[in-house]
Amino acid sequence: MKGWIYSWIFWAPRVLAILFILFLLSMSLDVFSLGATFWQVVSGLFIHNIPMILLTIILVISWKRELIGAVSFTLFSISYMILYSSRMYIIVAIPAFVIGVLFFADWYIKRK
């Protein structure tokens, strides 16, 4: 199963995870519109970006160990849906779940 399909399955979760993390990072920029002091902005950015820091670490680890990425992104998706029961979870939970499924597909193909 070498070829463009394997190449797509290899790169799709990685590129989508990078875009997903950048999207979540852009959502944390609302801290600047609050009119807060410098240290309040710094602490607000840090607190808002803790999930992005964790997802970046998970992405680095799962670059070679796809099963870790599959489990982590899927658990992130499920936990986000449980913790935040509004309709906005679709924006975050569905892409994370798709990335987890793509990491699982990459792991499954490499295993064979």
Secondary structure, DSSP 8 states (H G I E B T S, - for coil): --SHHHHHHHHHHHHHHHHHHHHHHHHGGGGGGG---HHHHHHHHHHHTHHHHHHHHHHHHHTT-HHHHHHHHHHHHHHHHHH--STTHHHHHHHHHHHHHHHHHHHHHHH-
